[in-house]
Amino acid sequence: MINMTKSTRRRIGAGLTALTVLIVILVFLIGIITNIRTSFMTPADISVSPPKWIFEPTMVNYLVAIATGGYNFGVYLYNSLVIALGSVAAALFITVPAAYSIVRYRGLGDFVLGTTLLVRLMPALSFAIPVYVVFSRFNLIDTHLAIILMHTLFISPTALLLLVGFVQELPKELEEAAIVDGATTPQLLFRILIPTIKPGIAAVAILGFILSWNEFIFAVVLSFRRVITAPVGTSFFITSYAVAWGPMAAAITMASIPTMIFIFVAQRTIIQGMTAGAVKG
């Protein structure tokens, strides 16, 4: 009888735990679920009161967002992809050797790291006007390069902090053995450092991609027509006359797909990277 009672208690506890987890997940996902649901509704179904839970799905909102209505959201997605990949590549090119230098060559390294983090903590709006003035003088407004440069600045502090933690875990004996064999600094970077800290580089690349993809301030300040990104493009569905709720929900859904894929596929790598960067100091 006692065994039965304990078993029942375990089942009840497991059931309550599962129910709690389910409720928490639903609370976090309610916005995403509502947005996806809205993207398949007609304007009449969206505006009806009380809300209609059973409706006939339609793909019209996606067609309007991608190819009609003057939105060209497919182009905005392409621009976001080019800018995100370019920003991640530039950030890694800068922060991998920078992290190695900070860890192995003390001196100005701590000052550089502190200054970089200070820049990251400053509000993005404080850079908007100076950046626009400088880039306009070099005819870089409404170009991929301008937004890539600013997103690189936006990504690099976080990337540097994470990579410093990974480099600190790298055994010095590996480098010393390579130096004895006559390896140069570039060879240490490409043959020892980069292969060893691949998980950190992967985590930085994924987080950098997500940060660049979702960034709005610099993208809206530095783009007008040719290099509009997906987050900026979603705001075009809000006009002085009305809000195109259906196409906007479809655009947000499409813009969320790449980051959702990255998060689900590489969530373990992201957690490992953030943990390693935070523990070592």
WOMORA-V228261 format. One record per run of one state. SS is the DSSP state (H for helix, E for strand, - for the rest). FROM is the first residue (numbers start at 1). TO is the last residue. If there is no record, write none. Layout:
ss->{SS;SS}
from->{FROM;FROM}
to->{TO;TO}
This chain:
ss->{-;H;-;H;-;H;-;H;-;H;-;H;-;H;-;H;-;H;-;H;-;H;-;H;E;-;E;-;H;-}
from->{1;2;40;43;48;60;68;73;105;108;122;125;138;144;169;172;181;185;197;198;215;217;222;230;238;239;243;244;245;280}
to->{1;39;42;47;59;67;72;104;107;121;124;137;143;168;171;180;184;196;197;214;216;221;229;237;238;242;243;244;279;281}
